[in-house]
């Protein structure tokens, strides 16, 4: 079958556009991530009551599934540690919860029964720096030294990403 010049140009255009369009189409569907809720960190038995990973970076539209790996845990967003327009979430004890993060920013969350033991984590969505100072302020106001200490440790990890990527 003989192709016309116009058909060749259409095919060439499609071939050139595919590397740009296809990743966006795949990305638009959103990816899934998992955060385990654990009594003991499998990599450091001295770390108890942890989310794994405790600091997670995702893109807008991605879904995070908080997995009740060990019993007695939940995942609850912290009111002052979310960007404007974000929807709060609160999982039930011993149940998995899936959250789709659409609003860019940094989100802090805790396990309610173990917050005093420092069971806290962060999800960084897209351009996560917009509300980072508000998250830092809210972290300083957390109750209990374990929560403050872990939040400070995780915020140091986030700051390293900011510095490494020149986002500051």
Secondary structure, DSSP 8 states (H G I E B T S, - for coil): ----HHHHHHHHHHHHHHHHHHHHHHHHT--EEEEEEEEEETTEEEEEEEEESSEEEE-TTEEEEEE--STT---EE-TTSS-TT----B--TT--EEEEE-S-EEEEEE-GGGGGGT-EEEEEESSTTTTHHHHHHHHHT-SSHHHHHHHHHHHHHHHHHHHHTT--
